[in-house]
Amino acid sequence: MVATKRAQVRSVLERLIDVELHPGDPIPSERALVDKLNVSRVTVRQAISDLVESGALERVHGKGTFVTGPQVDSQLHLTSFSREMRARGLEPGTVVLSATEIEASDETAKGLRVPKGTKVIRVERLRTADASPMAYEVGYYPSALFPGLLGRELGTLYDVFASEYDVVVTSGEQTVRADNADGHVARVLGVARRAPLLVLERTTFAGRKVVELSWSAYRADRYRLHMALTPRGPRSGSA
């Protein structure tokens, strides 16, 4: 059976993705593909749409179509981003976007269980996996617990807490919700405005002391949460 032109174009693009391109690379323009493959623009668009739907490509409004980055299937447990990515065979990366000491707002003070106006360190970071944007994070840390933190390496904070301050995280509370990217988050993650996100809000403890209040926005096209479910209460209950 002879493959349709749409399937042929899709096959060409799949080979290009597998052999020549890397996550985050743009594919050739529609015009370039039309000229090279001698097919219609409609056929090219259909083939690209197939690969977008399958997750191999992603469209970024106003920028073009790009090879997607790695997808991560994560279990809910307390660990650092870097360790989680390495456990899945991916190379973690961190770009510190800003780091400063501020006075805790009402909300931040309540989360960290400190008085309003207490000095805290605010760290804003982009987290990557195999150099592909994965998450945008904002974290708050009590200055009194971590003096001089702004002069430390801020890529792997849990490791810094343990090695430099003898503070080992022991537990955490986390909520997960869906959201859409605003203009700032969209620019940082390289996605379209209002692109779907998975937002993780975490309070982290060392013993009974709160050491971190963080907000992380993960790209929903690259991050999934896995949960193991067990029965609660009588097993004879109906679904």
QUIVENUR-V704961 format. One record per pair of residues at least 24 apart in sequence whose ideal C-beta (glycine too) atoms are under 7 Angstrom apart, sorted by sequence separation. I is the first residue (numbers start at 1). GAP is how many residues later the second one is. If there is no record, write none. Layout:
I_GAP + I_GAP
This chain:
99_24 + 118_24 + 119_24 + 176_24 + 196_24 + 12_25 + 121_25 + 198_25 + 98_26 + 174_26 + 175_26 + 96_27 + 97_27 + 174_27 + 198_27 + 9_28 + 97_28 + 112_28 + 114_28 + 121_28 + 174_28 + 191_28 + 96_29 + 97_29 + 121_29 + 9_30 + 27_30 + 95_30 + 112_30 + 172_30 + 173_30 + 189_30 + 94_31 + 95_31 + 123_31 + 172_31 + 108_32 + 172_32 + 185_32 + 94_33 + 172_33 + 5_34 + 9_34 + 13_34 + 171_34 + 9_35 + 92_35 + 93_35 + 169_35 + 170_35 + 169_36 + 170_36 + 6_37 + 10_37 + 92_37 + 169_37 + 170_37 + 5_38 + 9_38 + 13_38 + 26_38 + 27_38 + 93_38 + 168_38 + 179_38 + 17_39 + 26_39 + 90_39 + 91_39 + 167_39 + 6_40 + 10_40 + 26_40 + 27_40 + 90_40 + 6_41 + 10_41 + 25_41 + 24_42 + 25_42 + 101_42 + 169_42 + 24_43 + 23_44 + 85_44 + 167_44 + 22_45 + 23_45 + 24_45 + 21_46 + 23_46 + 81_46 + 23_47 + 101_49 + 136_49 + 176_49 + 17_50 + 161_50 + 99_51 + 136_52 + 136_53 + 81_54 + 99_55 + 133_56 + 72_57 + 133_57 + 96_58 + 70_59 + 69_60 + 70_60 + 69_61 + 94_61 + 70_62 + 126_62 + 69_63 + 145_66 + 141_70 + 141_71 + 139_73 + 140_73 + 82_74 + 139_74 + 139_75 + 80_76 + 138_76 + 137_77 + 138_77 + 80_78 + 137_79 + 135_81 + 136_81 + 135_82 + 135_83 + 134_84 + 134_85 + 133_86 + 134_88 + 134_89 + 78_91 + 111_92 + 78_93 + 78_94 + 113_97 + 76_98 + 112_98 + 112_101 + 111_102 + 108_105 + 23_107 + 24_107 + 24_108 + 23_109 + 60_130 + 60_131 + 61_131 + 60_132 + 74_149 + 76_149 + 72_150 + 74_150 + 71_151 + 72_151 + 73_151 + 74_151 + 75_151 + 76_151 + 70_152 + 74_152 + 68_153 + 69_153 + 71_153 + 73_153 + 58_163
